[in-house]
Amino acid sequence: MAGLIERYSDRLPFAAGDPIISLDEGSTPLLYACELSERLGVEVWLKIEGANPTGSFKDRGMTCAVSGAVRDGSTAVVCASTGNTAASAAAYAARAGITCAVIVPDGKIARGKLAQAVMHGARVIGLRGNFDEALRLVRELSANHPIALVNSVNPLRIEGQKTAAFELIEALGPERPLDALAIPVGNAGNITAYWKGFTESSDQLERLPRMLGFQAAGAAPLVLGHPVEQPETLASAIRIGDPARGEEALSAVAESGGAINSVTDEQILEAYSFLASRDGVFCEPSSAASVAGLIVHGVPEGVERIVCALTGHGLKDPETAIEVGGEIIACEPELAAVEAAVWG
Ligand code: F0G
């Protein structure tokens, strides 16, 4: 299967002969969620973005951002990250043979993401500060040095990520496209990208899905209407208090007739467990905010077919999973003990 830039060459800003840095991202499954559909009383589909090469949707944007950096002659890339952007940037930079530096809030990113960034050979910088401070610093850094910024403030990230919307329309068909998209919102790049992809696919606004964005209650600047100085949530990927693309996210919500709401950590964990134990899909806690949002706030009137963007794989954050999941049953290596353990 070809990577995104090849598949959508007519809709992405690359020309024949441009260098392409790809790990065969995209083409992720769109899975029908039997149990969740039953629970919500509507047709719910899951866009499994954890099936991307580094386990999150960031790869869609990163193939474009790193290809663009190489095309422009950059030999180094940098990003601020809550983890997934760092893992993805590190992998694509390794593939390109260029230097990568990632700045992450020290001690606040999930272990799997950290493991990826160090293994791909990035310089991993643990900032004694939060994501918003890290983003401010990398913006300044890239303005003053020849190092390409690959956060979603880079337009090529949005270009790459809009392809997820193209895939949804291809998969569901033009006859009966989706009525709504439920999506977690952090720095607000992804909701912006999906909306760009949808609007580029059709000029009939009324046929486009409503954008339903969800933030964690402790990090919900777009719901509150002002930045949050000290964002807090166990959904560490979306622990962001001042989203760079907040205005665009609010426009997407308004133009599509959608909404932006918040969910508590408890509600996120309930949805996270439900998806894993009932529908067999293990996503990371931040991703489950989209599902929690539908459970808590309900499905809007007139919406019959909905897609939840499950943005990252559950294995990214093994610590939360082990804390939330069931206990491990200790057992002696004897048949009777195993029988007792298996049947309780
Ligand atoms: N879900 C996951 C798993 C994420 O990693 C992120 C963002 C989001 C949702 C929110 O997407 O920022 O475009 O609104 N992660 C970034 C990072 C911030 O650094 O990995 P957004």
Boltz pocket constraint, residues with backbone or C-beta under 6 A from the ligand:
constraints:
  - pocket:
      binder: B
      contacts: [[A, 56], [A, 58], [A, 80], [A, 81], [A, 82], [A, 83], [A, 84], [A, 85], [A, 86], [A, 152], [A, 184], [A, 185], [A, 186], [A, 187], [A, 188], [A, 189], [A, 190], [A, 191], [A, 237], [A, 238], [A, 284], [A, 286], [A, 287], [A, 311], [A, 312]]
      max_distance: 6.0
